[in-house]
Amino acid sequence: MTNTLNRRSLLKSMGAVAAAGMLPQVSTLPLVAAPSTKPQKFLAGLAPGSLGITIDGFWHTMEAASKVGFHNIEVDNSQLKLAQAYAKRPSEFKERMDKLQLRLVGLNEAYSLLDPAKYSEISSENRLIGQFMQDIGGIYTGPYGPLSNAEDLMRKVAKICNEEGKRLTETNGIKFAYHTHSSLGFRRLMDLTDPRYVHLTPDLAWLARGFSSRGEMSAPADALEVCRAYASRLCTIHMKDYDPNYEFEYRGQPMKGGVVLPGKGIVDFPAVVDFLKEAGFTGQWMGENVGIGTYEFERTAEAVNVYPHFKDYMVNKLGLKLDLKI
């Protein structure tokens, strides 16, 4: 099974989406039939885990990423609380990152979007994160977390996303992008939100897996189709691969289907990169190894050992430049 998509299969899949009443604003950009000769206009970097979810672990991964040759970094703030740790001393943080020739471009956060009782808490944290990212020269932040097929819930989610995205954009100059952790609900969220304020970060492995952590089922989504359909709203692409046949244990339970190193799974990254070049994408392309099948590994000291593979795949397989500055 592959995720390579030709014109006929793309039109067929889009037809199925349209029949289901979920057709998004579809790009009119041409399909990519051959390797693109257009230049890369987007940043490429790494979204590493933070060993043990500690500040010391964060700096260990930063040093390792820097040695490998990465410059642009995205971090999950959910348990690490990096923004909170450096909110009152952003210049100290930026100086230390500068010495490593690194830039924190993105900071994501797991939010309980389906619980309106949490919205005041979410707004408060976003204010802190937005100011921190502005102070250090970041580009984006955004939530991840389960979505739903329930229309009333999704309208509430869309409302807070619009509000937070508008404030972050207008107050801090920071983009607000929903980061997919399954294929469930993100299309409806895009339908219900203002494209000026709410962007999309497709995680290609989670889309390929398809299922939601809440138990609501959603079919896998093709990487190229999603990028094409939401070309004008793409913020960041997570280069993460998925193998439906990968078997492993998680918390003592046997599992099948998980995250693997780029090129070892079913996601067609070269096709996506060619499309992004043709589309003139100016966002971020971030390699990430954190996900179902690698959670425990990513909290070990050995997690940094995969960084050279990510660099090699990006540079030698995808032809990307890691030192591009925007």
The 8 nearest C-alpha neighbors of each residue, nearest first, counted from 0:
[[1, 265, 2, 3, 264, 243, 242, 266],
 [2, 0, 265, 3, 266, 267, 264, 4],
 [1, 3, 266, 267, 265, 4, 221, 0],
 [4, 2, 1, 267, 5, 270, 266, 223],
 [5, 3, 9, 8, 2, 6, 223, 224],
 [4, 6, 8, 7, 9, 3, 32, 30],
 [7, 5, 9, 8, 10, 4, 30, 11],
 [6, 8, 10, 9, 5, 11, 4, 12],
 [9, 7, 11, 5, 10, 6, 4, 12],
 [10, 8, 12, 6, 11, 7, 4, 5],
 [9, 11, 13, 7, 12, 8, 14, 6],
 [10, 12, 8, 14, 9, 13, 7, 15],
 [13, 11, 15, 9, 14, 10, 8, 16],
 [14, 12, 16, 10, 15, 11, 9, 17],
 [13, 15, 17, 11, 12, 16, 10, 18],
 [16, 14, 18, 12, 13, 17, 19, 11],
 [15, 17, 13, 19, 14, 18, 21, 22],
 [18, 16, 22, 14, 20, 19, 15, 21],
 [19, 17, 15, 20, 16, 14, 21, 22],
 [18, 20, 16, 17, 21, 15, 22, 14],
 [19, 21, 17, 18, 22, 16, 15, 23],
 [20, 22, 19, 16, 17, 23, 186, 187],
 [23, 21, 17, 16, 20, 24, 13, 25],
 [24, 22, 25, 21, 228, 190, 186, 229],
 [23, 25, 228, 26, 22, 229, 190, 231],
 [26, 24, 228, 23, 27, 229, 227, 22],
 [25, 27, 28, 228, 227, 230, 24, 229],
 [26, 28, 29, 25, 227, 30, 228, 24],
 [27, 29, 26, 30, 278, 227, 277, 230],
 [30, 28, 31, 27, 277, 278, 26, 274],
 [29, 31, 32, 28, 6, 274, 227, 5],
 [30, 32, 33, 274, 29, 273, 35, 34],
 [31, 33, 30, 34, 5, 35, 6, 270],
 [34, 32, 31, 35, 273, 270, 36, 30],
 [35, 33, 273, 36, 32, 31, 270, 269],
 [34, 36, 273, 37, 33, 277, 276, 31],
 [35, 37, 34, 38, 276, 277, 273, 33],
 [36, 38, 35, 276, 277, 39, 279, 273],
 [39, 37, 40, 276, 36, 35, 279, 277],
 [38, 40, 276, 41, 37, 319, 320, 279],
 [41, 39, 281, 38, 280, 279, 42, 276],
 [42, 40, 281, 282, 283, 39, 280, 43],
 [41, 43, 283, 284, 323, 282, 44, 324],
 [44, 42, 284, 321, 285, 283, 41, 71],
 [43, 45, 71, 285, 72, 69, 286, 70],
 [44, 46, 286, 285, 72, 47, 287, 71],
 [47, 45, 73, 287, 72, 74, 286, 285],
 [48, 46, 45, 287, 49, 74, 60, 288],
 [47, 49, 297, 50, 289, 46, 298, 74],
 [50, 48, 57, 52, 56, 51, 47, 60],
 [51, 49, 298, 56, 52, 299, 48, 57],
 [50, 52, 298, 53, 49, 56, 299, 297],
 [53, 51, 79, 49, 50, 78, 56, 54],
 [52, 54, 56, 55, 51, 79, 57, 50],
 [53, 55, 57, 56, 58, 79, 81, 52],
 [56, 54, 58, 57, 53, 59, 50, 52],
 [57, 55, 50, 53, 59, 54, 49, 58],
 [56, 58, 49, 54, 60, 55, 59, 53],
 [57, 59, 61, 55, 60, 56, 62, 54],
 [60, 58, 56, 62, 57, 61, 55, 63],
 [59, 61, 63, 57, 58, 62, 64, 56],
 [62, 60, 58, 64, 63, 59, 65, 57],
 [61, 63, 65, 59, 60, 64, 58, 66],
 [62, 64, 60, 66, 65, 61, 59, 303],
 [65, 63, 61, 67, 62, 66, 69, 60],
 [64, 66, 62, 68, 69, 63, 67, 99],
 [67, 65, 63, 68, 64, 62, 69, 99],
 [66, 68, 64, 65, 307, 69, 63, 306],
 [67, 69, 65, 66, 64, 70, 321, 310],
 [70, 68, 65, 64, 44, 67, 321, 71],
 [69, 71, 101, 100, 102, 44, 322, 72],
 [72, 70, 44, 102, 101, 69, 103, 104],
 [71, 73, 103, 45, 46, 44, 104, 102],
 [72, 74, 105, 46, 106, 104, 103, 45],
 [75, 73, 106, 46, 76, 107, 105, 72],
 [76, 74, 107, 77, 106, 108, 79, 73],
 [75, 77, 80, 79, 108, 107, 78, 81],
 [78, 76, 108, 109, 75, 79, 80, 107],
 [79, 77, 80, 76, 52, 75, 53, 81],
 [78, 80, 52, 76, 81, 53, 77, 54],
 [81, 79, 76, 83, 82, 78, 77, 84],
 [80, 82, 84, 83, 79, 76, 85, 54],
 [83, 81, 85, 86, 84, 80, 128, 131],
 [82, 84, 86, 80, 81, 85, 127, 128],
 [83, 85, 81, 82, 86, 80, 87, 54],
 [84, 86, 88, 82, 89, 87, 83, 81],
 [85, 87, 83, 82, 131, 88, 89, 84],
 [88, 86, 85, 89, 84, 83, 131, 90],
 [87, 89, 85, 91, 90, 86, 92, 84],
 [90, 88, 92, 91, 85, 86, 87, 135],
 [89, 91, 93, 92, 88, 94, 135, 134],
 [92, 90, 94, 89, 88, 93, 95, 85],
 [93, 91, 89, 95, 90, 94, 96, 85],
 [92, 94, 96, 90, 95, 91, 135, 97],
 [95, 93, 97, 91, 96, 92, 90, 98],
 [94, 96, 98, 92, 97, 93, 91, 99],
 [95, 97, 93, 101, 99, 98, 94, 100],
 [98, 96, 100, 94, 99, 95, 101, 93],
 [97, 99, 95, 96, 100, 94, 101, 93],
 [98, 100, 96, 97, 101, 65, 95, 62],
 [101, 99, 97, 98, 70, 96, 65, 102],
 [102, 100, 70, 96, 99, 97, 71, 103],
 [101, 103, 71, 104, 72, 70, 96, 100],
 [104, 102, 72, 105, 137, 73, 71, 101],
 [103, 105, 137, 138, 72, 73, 102, 71],
 [106, 104, 73, 139, 140, 103, 138, 137],
 [105, 107, 140, 74, 73, 75, 76, 139],
 [108, 106, 75, 141, 140, 76, 142, 74],
 [107, 109, 77, 142, 76, 75, 110, 143],
 [110, 108, 143, 77, 144, 142, 111, 107],
 [111, 109, 112, 144, 142, 108, 143, 121],
 [112, 110, 113, 114, 144, 117, 109, 145],
 [111, 113, 110, 114, 156, 144, 115, 145],
 [114, 112, 111, 115, 152, 156, 146, 145],
 [113, 115, 116, 112, 111, 117, 118, 152],
 [116, 114, 117, 118, 113, 112, 155, 156],
 [115, 117, 114, 118, 119, 120, 113, 111],
 [118, 116, 115, 120, 119, 114, 121, 111],
 [117, 119, 121, 115, 120, 116, 122, 159],
 [120, 118, 122, 121, 117, 123, 116, 115],
 [119, 121, 123, 117, 118, 122, 124, 116],
 [122, 120, 118, 124, 119, 123, 125, 117],
 [123, 121, 125, 119, 120, 124, 118, 126],
 [122, 124, 120, 126, 121, 125, 119, 127],
 [125, 123, 127, 121, 126, 122, 128, 120],
 [124, 126, 128, 122, 127, 123, 129, 121],
 [127, 125, 129, 123, 124, 128, 130, 122],
 [126, 128, 124, 130, 125, 129, 131, 123],
 [129, 127, 125, 131, 130, 126, 82, 132],
 [130, 128, 126, 132, 131, 127, 125, 171],
 [129, 131, 133, 127, 128, 132, 134, 171],
 [132, 130, 128, 134, 133, 129, 86, 82],
 [133, 131, 137, 129, 135, 134, 130, 136],
 [132, 134, 130, 136, 131, 135, 171, 137],
 [133, 135, 131, 132, 136, 130, 89, 137],
 [134, 136, 132, 133, 137, 93, 89, 131],
 [135, 137, 133, 134, 132, 138, 104, 103],
 [138, 136, 104, 132, 135, 103, 133, 105],
 [139, 137, 104, 173, 105, 174, 136, 132],
 [140, 138, 174, 105, 173, 175, 137, 104],
 [139, 141, 106, 107, 175, 105, 174, 176],
 [140, 142, 176, 175, 107, 177, 108, 178],
 [143, 141, 108, 177, 109, 110, 107, 178],
 [142, 144, 109, 178, 177, 110, 108, 179],
 [143, 145, 109, 110, 111, 180, 146, 142],
 [146, 144, 213, 212, 147, 211, 180, 143],
 [145, 147, 184, 183, 144, 113, 185, 153],
 [148, 146, 149, 184, 153, 183, 145, 152],
 [147, 149, 184, 150, 146, 153, 183, 215],
 [150, 148, 147, 152, 151, 153, 146, 154],
 [149, 151, 153, 152, 148, 154, 147, 187],
 [152, 150, 154, 153, 149, 155, 156, 148],
 [153, 151, 155, 154, 150, 149, 156, 113],
 [152, 154, 156, 150, 155, 151, 157, 149],
 [155, 153, 157, 151, 156, 152, 158, 150],
 [154, 156, 158, 152, 153, 157, 159, 151],
 [155, 157, 153, 154, 158, 159, 112, 160],
 [158, 156, 154, 160, 155, 159, 192, 191],
 [159, 157, 155, 161, 156, 160, 154, 162],
 [158, 160, 162, 161, 156, 157, 163, 155],
 [161, 159, 157, 163, 162, 158, 164, 156],
 [162, 160, 164, 158, 159, 163, 192, 165],
 [163, 161, 159, 165, 160, 164, 158, 166],
 [164, 162, 160, 166, 165, 161, 159, 167],
 [163, 165, 196, 175, 161, 167, 162, 166],
 [166, 164, 196, 168, 162, 163, 167, 161],
 [165, 167, 169, 163, 168, 170, 164, 162],
 [168, 166, 171, 164, 170, 173, 165, 169],
 [169, 167, 172, 173, 165, 166, 171, 170],
 [168, 170, 166, 167, 172, 171, 165, 173],
 [171, 169, 167, 166, 168, 172, 173, 165],
 [170, 172, 167, 173, 133, 168, 129, 169],
 [171, 173, 168, 169, 170, 167, 174, 133],
 [174, 172, 168, 139, 171, 167, 138, 129],
 [175, 173, 139, 168, 140, 138, 176, 167],
 [174, 176, 141, 164, 140, 197, 139, 198],
 [177, 175, 198, 141, 199, 197, 200, 178],
 [176, 178, 199, 142, 141, 200, 143, 179],
 [177, 179, 200, 143, 201, 142, 176, 199],
 [180, 178, 201, 181, 202, 177, 143, 200],
 [181, 179, 205, 178, 144, 143, 202, 182],
 [182, 180, 205, 209, 206, 211, 183, 179],
 [181, 183, 209, 206, 217, 220, 219, 184],
 [184, 182, 217, 181, 185, 211, 146, 147],
 [183, 185, 146, 187, 147, 186, 148, 188],
 [184, 186, 188, 187, 183, 189, 182, 179],
 [187, 185, 189, 188, 184, 190, 23, 21],
 [186, 188, 190, 189, 184, 185, 191, 21],
 [189, 187, 185, 191, 186, 190, 157, 192],
 [188, 190, 186, 187, 192, 191, 185, 194],
 [191, 189, 187, 188, 192, 186, 23, 193],
 [192, 190, 188, 189, 157, 187, 154, 193],
 [193, 191, 189, 157, 190, 161, 188, 194],
 [192, 194, 195, 196, 197, 161, 191, 189],
 [195, 193, 197, 196, 192, 198, 232, 189],
 [196, 194, 193, 197, 198, 165, 164, 232],
 [195, 197, 164, 165, 194, 193, 161, 175],
 [198, 196, 194, 175, 176, 164, 193, 195],
 [197, 199, 176, 232, 234, 233, 175, 177],
 [200, 198, 176, 233, 177, 234, 232, 201],
 [199, 201, 178, 235, 234, 236, 177, 176],
 [202, 200, 236, 179, 203, 178, 199, 237],
 [201, 203, 237, 205, 179, 204, 236, 206],
 [202, 204, 206, 205, 222, 239, 201, 237],
 [205, 203, 241, 240, 207, 239, 206, 202],
 [206, 204, 181, 208, 180, 207, 202, 203],
 [205, 207, 182, 220, 203, 209, 181, 204],
 [206, 208, 219, 204, 205, 209, 220, 203],
 [209, 207, 205, 206, 219, 210, 204, 181],
 [208, 219, 210, 182, 218, 181, 206, 217],
 [211, 209, 217, 216, 181, 208, 212, 182],
 [210, 212, 181, 213, 215, 214, 216, 183],
 [211, 213, 214, 145, 210, 215, 181, 180],
 [214, 212, 211, 215, 145, 147, 146, 216],
 [213, 215, 212, 211, 216, 210, 217, 147],
 [216, 214, 213, 211, 217, 210, 147, 212],
 [217, 215, 210, 211, 214, 218, 183, 209],
 [216, 218, 183, 210, 209, 182, 219, 211],
 [217, 219, 209, 220, 210, 216, 182, 183],
 [220, 209, 218, 207, 208, 206, 182, 217],
 [219, 221, 206, 207, 182, 222, 218, 209],
 [220, 222, 224, 223, 225, 2, 207, 219],
 [223, 221, 225, 224, 203, 226, 220, 266],
 [222, 224, 226, 271, 225, 221, 227, 270],
 [223, 225, 227, 221, 226, 222, 228, 9],
 [224, 226, 228, 222, 227, 223, 229, 221],
 [227, 225, 223, 229, 230, 224, 228, 222],
 [226, 228, 230, 224, 225, 229, 223, 26],
 [227, 229, 25, 225, 26, 226, 230, 224],
 [230, 228, 232, 226, 231, 227, 225, 233],
 [231, 229, 227, 226, 232, 233, 228, 26],
 [230, 232, 229, 233, 26, 194, 228, 280],
 [233, 231, 198, 229, 230, 199, 234, 194],
 [234, 232, 199, 230, 231, 198, 235, 200],
 [233, 235, 282, 200, 199, 198, 232, 176],
 [234, 236, 283, 200, 282, 284, 233, 237],
 [237, 235, 284, 201, 200, 285, 238, 202],
 [236, 238, 202, 285, 239, 286, 203, 284],
 [239, 237, 286, 285, 287, 236, 203, 240],
 [238, 240, 204, 287, 237, 203, 288, 286],
 [241, 239, 204, 261, 264, 259, 258, 266],
 [242, 240, 258, 264, 204, 257, 259, 265],
 [241, 243, 264, 244, 245, 256, 257, 265],
 [244, 242, 256, 245, 257, 241, 255, 208],
 [245, 243, 256, 242, 255, 246, 257, 241],
 [244, 246, 256, 242, 255, 243, 257, 247],
 [247, 245, 255, 254, 244, 256, 248, 253],
 [248, 246, 254, 253, 255, 292, 249, 245],
 [247, 249, 253, 252, 254, 251, 250, 246],
 [248, 250, 252, 251, 253, 254, 247, 292],
 [251, 249, 252, 248, 253, 295, 254, 294],
 [250, 252, 249, 248, 253, 254, 247, 295],
 [251, 253, 248, 249, 250, 254, 247, 255],
 [254, 252, 248, 247, 249, 251, 255, 246],
 [255, 253, 247, 248, 246, 252, 249, 256],
 [254, 256, 246, 245, 244, 247, 257, 243],
 [257, 255, 243, 245, 244, 242, 246, 254],
 [258, 256, 292, 291, 241, 242, 245, 243],
 [257, 259, 241, 292, 240, 291, 290, 242],
 [260, 258, 240, 241, 263, 264, 242, 261],
 [259, 261, 263, 240, 262, 288, 258, 239],
 [262, 260, 240, 263, 239, 259, 264, 312],
 [261, 263, 264, 260, 240, 266, 265, 312],
 [262, 264, 261, 260, 259, 240, 265, 242],
 [265, 263, 242, 241, 240, 262, 266, 259],
 [264, 266, 1, 2, 241, 242, 267, 0],
 [267, 265, 2, 240, 268, 264, 241, 1],
 [268, 266, 2, 270, 269, 3, 265, 271],
 [267, 269, 271, 270, 266, 272, 238, 317],
 [270, 268, 272, 271, 267, 317, 273, 316],
 [271, 269, 273, 268, 272, 267, 274, 223],
 [270, 272, 268, 274, 223, 269, 273, 275],
 [273, 271, 275, 269, 274, 270, 268, 276],
 [274, 272, 35, 270, 276, 271, 275, 34],
 [273, 275, 277, 271, 272, 276, 31, 278],
 [276, 274, 278, 272, 280, 277, 273, 279],
 [277, 275, 279, 273, 278, 274, 39, 37],
 [276, 278, 274, 275, 279, 273, 37, 35],
 [277, 279, 275, 276, 280, 274, 28, 230],
 [280, 278, 276, 277, 275, 281, 40, 39],
 [279, 281, 275, 278, 282, 41, 276, 40],
 [282, 280, 41, 40, 279, 283, 42, 234],
 [283, 281, 41, 234, 235, 280, 42, 284],
 [282, 284, 235, 42, 41, 43, 285, 236],
 [285, 283, 43, 236, 235, 42, 237, 44],
 [286, 284, 44, 45, 237, 238, 43, 46],
 [285, 287, 238, 45, 46, 237, 44, 239],
 [288, 286, 46, 239, 289, 238, 47, 45],
 [287, 289, 239, 290, 293, 286, 260, 47],
 [290, 288, 287, 293, 294, 48, 297, 291],
 [291, 289, 293, 294, 258, 292, 288, 257],
 [290, 292, 257, 293, 258, 294, 289, 256],
 [291, 293, 257, 258, 290, 294, 247, 249],
 [292, 294, 296, 290, 295, 291, 289, 297],
 [295, 293, 297, 296, 290, 289, 292, 291],
 [294, 296, 297, 298, 293, 299, 292, 249],
 [297, 295, 293, 298, 299, 294, 302, 301],
 [298, 296, 302, 294, 295, 299, 48, 293],
 [299, 297, 50, 51, 296, 295, 49, 294],
 [298, 300, 301, 296, 297, 302, 50, 295],
 [299, 301, 302, 303, 50, 298, 297, 304],
 [300, 302, 299, 303, 304, 296, 297, 305],
 [303, 301, 297, 304, 300, 299, 296, 305],
 [302, 304, 301, 305, 306, 63, 60, 300],
 [303, 305, 302, 301, 306, 307, 308, 300],
 [304, 306, 308, 303, 307, 302, 309, 301],
 [305, 307, 309, 308, 303, 304, 310, 64],
 [308, 306, 310, 309, 305, 311, 67, 304],
 [309, 307, 311, 305, 306, 310, 312, 260],
 [310, 308, 306, 312, 307, 311, 313, 286],
 [309, 311, 307, 313, 308, 312, 314, 306],
 [310, 312, 308, 314, 315, 309, 313, 307],
 [313, 311, 316, 309, 310, 315, 314, 308],
 [312, 314, 317, 310, 319, 311, 316, 315],
 [313, 315, 318, 319, 311, 312, 317, 316],
 [314, 316, 318, 311, 312, 317, 313, 319],
 [317, 315, 312, 318, 313, 314, 311, 269],
 [316, 318, 313, 319, 314, 315, 269, 312],
 [319, 317, 314, 315, 316, 313, 320, 312],
 [320, 318, 314, 313, 317, 321, 39, 43],
 [321, 319, 322, 323, 314, 318, 43, 39],
 [320, 322, 43, 323, 69, 44, 319, 70],
 [323, 321, 320, 324, 70, 69, 43, 42],
 [324, 322, 321, 320, 42, 325, 43, 41],
 [325, 323, 322, 42, 41, 321, 71, 40],
 [324, 323, 42, 41, 40, 281, 282, 322]]
